[in-house]
Amino acid sequence: MEFTPQALEALKEHAWPGNVRELDHVIERAVLMSSSNSVTAFDLALQSTPDWPSFGRLEEMSLEEAERLLI
C-alpha cells in the first residue's frame, strides 16, 4: 500500500491533536477504506472534501452516522 502525494501532504498539514494514537487510527481506517492500492487524501478523511460537504470528518461522526455514510 502506498500513499499519494496529496495524501502525504494532508498528513503533514494536519494538526494531530490526538498525536500518535490519532495518526494510527487515521492510517488504519484509510488503508481499510481505500478502494485501490493507494491511499488518497479522500481516504484519510482529515478534512471536509467536495464529495462530502455536509458530512464533515469521519472521526467527528457517531458510529451510526459513519456506517450510514459508508454503507
C-alpha positions, 0 to 999 in steps of 0.5 A: 500500500502506498500513499499519494502525494496529496495524501502525504501532504494532508498528513503533514498539514494536519494538526494531530491533536490526538498525536500518535494514537490519532495518526494510527487510527487515521492510517488504519481506517484509510488503508481499510477504506481505500478502494485501490492500492493507494491511499488518497487524501479522500481516504484519510478523511482529515478534512471536509472534501467536495464529495462530502460537504455536509458530512464533515470528518469521519472521526467527528461522526457517531458510529451510526452516522459513519456506517450510514455514510459508508454503507 
